Amino acid sequence: MKILCLYNNECAAELFEWIKEQGHETICSSEKLKAQWCREQKFDLAVSYTYRYILTEEILLLLNQNVVNIHNAYLPWNRGADPNIWSIVDDTPRGVTLHYMDTSLDKGSIIAQKLVGKRPGETLRSSYEELDKAAKELFKEAFIYYKDWPQMKKIPLSKGTYHSLKDGMTVKDIIETYDMSLDMFKKRLERKK
């Protein structure tokens, strides 16, 4: 298959290299997609992990609506930005999700999900790294069943939560370092209220 790999964080490179090692042609991009380029490429699948741009309906159609996103949240909880931080702030389920993309942010049909428990002594950094690891594992496990994805998809019944980049600024000011323990982060949140 010819697979478009969309990213903005180098942590995605390992996963995209794995896809290539499975014998697929991969083209990686962190740029905003142009319609003409997508039309010319004729991709079989597009995989987004850490990609910052919202795909338009035109781009999704040019990619045959076969675009999936790996989101470091247990959707529908923590849609949008900073899902790791919001799972801590809101005490919502923490996990990772593989879902089809549509024009609404992180609301496309879910293919696979995995809960990721919180561990004692975790820091903001180690918590993010744990989600990153789980996200890659989830994709690899689900990719085996790629031909069945259309039959596997489901729509979440709950409304869940959403947070924008701007929302994140309201809590990030208490983070001195991402090596801060989750317990310390929660204590600072309490003091801020």
Number of C-alpha atoms within 10 A of each C-alpha: 12 16 21 23 24 26 21 16 12 10 15 21 16 10 19 24 14 13 18 15 11 10 10 14 14 19 15 17 14 15 12 12 15 10 15 10 11 17 13 9 14 14 20 15 17 23 22 26 25 18 21 15 14 15 18 14 13 14 20 18 16 19 20 14 17 17 24 22 23 25 26 31 30 24 29 20 23 27 21 19 19 19 28 23 20 24 18 19 15 11 9 17 19 24 26 28 24 30 26 24 24 21 14 11 12 25 19 22 18 23 22 19 22 19 14 18 12 14 11 9 11 16 19 21 15 17 24 18 14 19 23 21 15 20 26 22 15 18 22 14 12 16 13 10 10 12 9 12 17 13 8 13 16 15 13 14 7 9 10 14 16 18 15 13 10 9 14 15 10 9 16 14 8 12 14 9 11 14 13 16 18 23 15 13 21 13 11 14 16 10 7 9 5
